[in-house]
Amino acid sequence: MFDQKGQIRIIESFLAIAVIFSAVLVSVTFPSSPNLSKEKSLASVGTQALVQLDANGTLGNLILQHDWTSIKTALDILLPVGVSFNVTVYDDAGSVMNSELVQNSNLLGREAVSVQHVCATQTQTVQFFTVRLQLAWNG
Amino acid sequence: MKQRKDSGQILLIAAFIMASLLLSAQIYVFEVGRIQSEIESDSLNDFMLSVQLGSAHVVTGSLANISNGGSSNTLESNLQKWVSFMGNQYLHGKSALDYTLRDAAPFSSGIWLNWGVNGFGVSSAYVNFTHRLLGRNTNVDQAFFVNTTTALLMESTNRRLSGDTRQVNVTISLWNEKEPALARQITVYYKASTNWLIPDETNNYTLQDYGNGTYKASFVATFLDESVEVSARILDYRDIHVQANATSTEV
């Protein structure tokens, strides 16, 4: 009788250990909280760059001239070192305008954030565009 | 009796673990929700900023069009397109932009063009906007105005060289929204008899740029009348046209 009680306690303690370990395992594999503050700062940096570029109508004029190289160069200067970007420009009908990739490196497989900026040209014939900027930290 | 007590221990441990898991999941969901609402709030502010910038560009472009001889309806027509475009651009909710063209004097339908004969010329547009954003967590009402103004101040002096020939100096100041501004193109005219002529190298024409929005044009021309009338037509860097006429003072 005494031996049986001991066996049950041993089994119980094993069960308890198993339950605790499984809980630890679940919490370890639980998806970690995404680093949203980092994403937030990246989105903020991207928006600031677009607003700065658009402040005197430069962005709209460059899009109008299909000068994708200058847009890439400007963003290379305005964005901090260590940030990869990819720009897509849509016209007012929602069609993609940039015939070539406007990016400084490939974002595939990276955790990227996307910011959107509406833009109007300062020209005599006003045109509207939507600029979508995808950003990711390098490394 | 003993057996029941042991089962209770296991149940307690299991309940404790489950409660911990539920609590941590709840904290995680709360934390993510809080940061997401901050992101939405930032995205809302960024969107409103880009609406203001875009609205200013639309007004400026329309003024450039009208001041260069375009239809006076251009401003209204462009604003209608802009408002319609903005209606479906906000991804986190509903955006409603509205505008009112200023009609109080000296503006008419949001536009004021005054190209005077007293050395002062102005091309200006004034539009009031209201913007309502209905987000998932936040609603924002914003009122702002856009006033784009290009103004020109001109003064001229002349002195007789010999006979009807005079040396004319024209000092031009260009302003954008009350700040000195640079000109993309300046054309100076003088009135000979009934015709307006452009001075060129045969008139020893020179244009000096002081780099601060002030320009000085000088030329030599023949004037049959005592009165020397000059005109300046300017295109600023936003392509807004402004002009003014003045009577040159003899010194």
Interface residues (C-beta under 8 A of the other chain):
Chain A: K5 I8 R9 E12 L15 A16 V19 I20 A23 V26 S27 F30 S33 P34 L36 S37 E39 K40 A43 S44 T47 L50 V51 D54 A55 G57 G60 D92 V115 Q116 H117 V118 C119 A120 T121 Q122 T123 Q124 T125 V126 F128 T130
Chain B: K2 Q3 D6 Q9 I10 I13 A14 I17 S20 L21 S24 Y28 E31 V32 I35 Q36 E38 I39 D42 S43 D46 F47 L49 S50 V51 L53 G54 S55 H57 V58 T60 G61 S62 A64 N65 N68 G70 N78 K81 W82 F85 M86 Q89 L91 R238 D239
